C-alpha cells in the first residue's frame, strides 16, 4: 500500500504508524516514526498538521516490514479478526507451524517470534505469523546441544496462558529431542498475513542459512497484515 508516497522498501509501498480519525472523515492523521503527516485528499502528504477543506480518505496501515511490527510501539492496534482464528486465546491454532526466528529488543523490553504457517495444520489462510510481546519479563530458548545443521522447528502443541498480570507462551518444539520456547510479557500482539515473494523453504536439507533468504519469512520481509489480535492492557 502506498500512503502519499511514503516508502519503506516494500514493492507496493507501505508504511508504519497509527491512523487517527477526526469528525468522521474530515481529517485523517497518519503518525509515523519520523513525525506526523496528514493525507488531505489529492494534496498528498504535508509535513505539519493541516486541516482539510474537503473530506479526506481514510487510510489503513496494513503493509510494512516485519521488523517494524516489533520496533514500533505506536503501530495501530487493529480490529480483531474472527475469534476462532485467534491463537492468543485458542489452543492448537499454530500446531505444526515452524518457528523461524526469535528476537529480543532489550531497549524496549520487546520480544518477537516469526512463524512459517505453510506447514501449519489449522492456520492455512496466510503464510506468515508474528507474535510481538511488550513488557517482556522472561524470555528464553532451550534446545539440544551440538546442533550444526539447519533445523525446521515445528510447534508440537500450541497454547498460551495468563496469570499474575503476565501472559505466558511456553511451547515444545520438535523434532526430537526437541526444543522449548518460553516468553512471559505484559501484552502480546498477534499478526497473520502474507510475506511477499517467498520461494521455497520448509525443507532445509543440505542448505546453508544464507540460502534461505527469500525462501522463508524474516524480519526484513515485506508483510501484508490480514488478521491481528491483542491480549493484555493497551496503552
Long-range contacts (C-beta under 8 A, 24 or more apart in sequence): 1-60, 1-61, 1-62, 1-63, 1-224, 3-30, 3-39, 3-45, 3-59, 3-61, 4-30, 4-37, 4-39, 4-44, 4-45, 5-44, 5-45, 6-32, 6-37, 6-45, 8-64, 8-65, 8-68, 9-65, 9-222, 10-63, 10-64, 10-65, 10-196, 10-222, 11-196, 11-197, 11-222, 12-63, 12-222, 13-63, 14-63, 14-64, 14-65, 14-222, 15-61, 15-63, 15-64, 16-61, 16-64, 16-65, 16-68, 16-72, 16-75, 17-61, 17-72, 17-74, 17-75, 17-76, 18-61, 18-74, 18-75, 18-76, 19-58, 19-59, 19-60, 19-61, 19-76, 21-58, 25-55, 25-56, 25-58, 26-52, 26-55, 26-56, 27-51, 27-52, 27-56, 28-56, 28-57, 28-58, 28-59, 30-59, 30-61, 31-74, 33-72, 33-74, 62-224, 62-225, 63-222, 63-223, 63-224, 63-225, 64-222, 64-223, 64-225, 65-219, 65-220, 65-221, 65-222, 65-223, 66-114, 66-128, 66-130, 66-195, 66-217, 66-218, 66-219, 66-220, 66-221, 66-223, 67-219, 67-220, 69-112, 69-130, 69-132, 69-189, 69-191, 69-223, 70-103, 70-105, 70-110, 70-112, 70-130, 70-132, 70-219, 71-105, 71-108, 71-110, 73-108, 73-110, 73-134, 73-235, 77-189, 77-228, 77-230, 77-234, 78-225, 78-228, 79-228, 80-227, 80-228, 80-229, 80-230, 81-192, 81-226, 81-227, 81-228, 81-229, 82-227, 85-123, 85-125, 85-192, 85-227, 86-190, 86-229, 87-123, 87-129, 87-131, 87-158, 87-160, 87-190, 87-229, 88-160, 88-167, 88-188, 88-190, 88-229, 88-230, 88-231, 89-160, 89-229, 89-231, 91-157, 91-158, 91-159, 91-160, 92-122, 92-157, 92-158, 92-159, 93-120, 93-122, 93-123, 93-158, 94-120, 94-122, 94-123, 94-129, 94-155, 94-158, 95-120, 95-121, 95-122, 95-155, 95-156, 95-157, 95-158, 96-120, 96-121, 96-154, 96-155, 97-123, 97-129, 97-154, 97-155, 97-158, 98-152, 98-153, 98-154, 98-155, 98-202, 98-216, 99-153, 99-154, 99-155, 99-173, 99-181, 100-216, 100-217, 100-218, 101-218, 101-219, 102-141, 102-181, 103-219, 104-136, 104-139, 108-134, 109-134, 109-135, 109-136, 110-134, 110-136, 111-136, 111-139, 111-183, 111-185, 112-219, 113-169, 113-181, 113-183, 114-217, 114-218, 114-219, 115-155, 116-201, 116-202, 116-216, 116-217, 117-192, 118-198, 118-201, 118-202, 119-152, 119-154, 119-202, 123-192, 125-192, 125-226, 126-192, 126-193, 126-194, 126-226, 126-227, 127-194, 127-195, 127-198, 127-217, 128-192, 128-193, 128-194, 128-195, 128-217, 128-221, 128-223, 129-190, 129-191, 129-192, 130-190, 130-191, 130-192, 130-223, 131-169, 131-183, 131-188, 131-189, 131-190, 131-191, 132-188, 132-189, 132-190, 132-191, 133-167, 133-169, 133-183, 133-185, 133-187, 133-188, 133-189, 134-185, 134-186, 134-187, 134-188, 134-189, 134-232, 135-185, 135-186, 135-187, 135-232, 136-183, 136-184, 136-185, 137-166, 137-184, 137-185, 137-186, 138-182, 138-183, 138-184, 139-182, 139-183, 139-184, 139-185, 140-181, 140-182, 141-179, 141-180, 141-181, 141-182, 142-179, 142-180, 142-181, 142-182, 143-179, 143-180, 144-177, 144-178, 144-179, 149-204, 150-204, 150-205, 150-207, 150-208, 150-209, 150-212, 151-175, 151-204, 152-202, 152-203, 152-204, 153-179, 160-188, 160-231, 162-231, 162-232, 167-231, 167-232, 185-232, 186-232, 186-233, 187-230, 187-231, 187-232, 187-233, 187-234, 188-230, 188-231, 188-232, 189-228, 189-229, 189-230, 189-231, 190-227, 190-228, 190-229, 190-230, 190-231, 191-223, 191-225, 191-227, 191-228, 192-225, 192-226, 192-227, 192-228, 193-223, 193-224, 193-225, 193-226, 193-227, 194-223, 194-224, 194-226, 195-221, 195-222, 195-223, 196-221, 196-222, 196-223, 196-224, 197-222
